[in-house]
Amino acid sequence: MSFSQLNIITPILKAIEQEGYTIPSPIQEQAIPILLEGKDVLASAQTGTGKTAAFAIPIIQALYHQEQRLLSKRLIQALILAPTRELAEQIKESFRNYSREMSIKTEVIYGGVSQKNQEVALKKGLDVLIATPGRLLDLINQGLLTLSHVKYLVLDEADRMLDMGFIHDVKKIVKLVPEQRQTMLFSATLPKEIMKLANELLKHPVRIEVTPPEAMVDKIKQSLYYVSKKDKTHLLIDLLVNPKLESVLVFTRTKHGANKLVKELLSYGVKADAIHGNKSQNRRQQALTDFKGKRLRVLVATDIAARGIDIDELSHVINYDLPETPETYVHRMGRTGRAGLSGEAYSFCSQDEKSLLVAIIKHIKMDIPVIEHKVFQEKTKFNQVEKQNVKSVESKTVVDKKNNHTKTNAFRFGFEVKKNDGTKKNHQKGNTPSNMRLSTNQYRNKNNSKSK
Ligand code: AMP
């Protein structure tokens, strides 16, 4: 299917061509015709699927036909609510790009910056407003804008807005938009609260679901480690001895878990930071910039926070905690192996996560090779190895592999944790060369002097 078969008008087709898009993505193919008919849409699609164009193109096309836009002062006719300023900026860029051949004005407002420029833009008049909920409410309360002319309303990444605690603001805003409107809700996941919100806001919506890219999962080299909960951090540290783990995205289930893990990684001298809903916009952006710039080796994230991340050169994804739903496993895998790179992913599975693993295996319809690994549990090992030059790190990694990793290709339901635990003590001493071991005090001293 081509874009022209979707009944898109020429000026938008030209802009799409300039963007270099040749064929519509599945979400575009499904959503554009329905939205052009004026129907409400409830879509589950995540970043990277082309969802922005899927709602921007029909809105721009509808606005193009609004004569009012050309005759009088511009009125806000389309409102797009987004959870973060980065996403809001991206959406603004998309709208401006797709409407570059026509006279449509798009502006963006979000918090964390002075409102002065935003006030000026609002005074001049605009057709499309992209906003984060908090700042938008602020400006409305100051009487700087009205939503009484909005005809097209989009809630983008609704589940993330829920996670970030914006849902009440969103509800307040929606009350200020006329009932007579077209509403679109996009969300990567559809938990109960989002479905409830969708029922309140949408009228007979058409449900669109983009098939998750299960097919690409088999391009990712996946490995599975059975490990007790308490040994997960040590296992991660052991794996990080391998310099090939250059740029690692680690998923934890909770924000608290992410913070705790970052603290532990830092105590080992691993450059790490966390991104999740409790972190300020600025801190998240900073962490992301540092990660992309290779100043951070490990980025620990919760699923929702990781959603908007677009990093091409990610060497490894690690499921420190297995995800609650198999679909999320697939989404996480999609974070690596981008831009034609072969991705690699490790999953840690503790006893209580066994049922989650079974569901994942069933969903992806393939086995995940199990790697046996005996956790060292000594900070010293990592600390020492980090100090050596790359060459010796590499040779040490070979030793590690030889001594500690036995790859078994068959997926096994049985747990090896007991066996590993049972041999751990002997193994620890036997496999850690004496020159690699430091007493706890030595370690502390080294660490203290480092941090001073
Ligand atoms: P989104 O899911 O909206 O964040 O879009 C992800 C990326 O895909 C953006 O960089 C878009 O520019 C790009 N994109 C959107 N639609 C298409 C398409 N039909 N063909 C190629 N790239 C696209």
Residues whose N, C-alpha, C, O or C-beta is under 5 A from the ligand:
A	BS01	AMP	Y21 T22 I23 P24 S25 Q46 T47 G48 T49 G50 K51 T52 A53
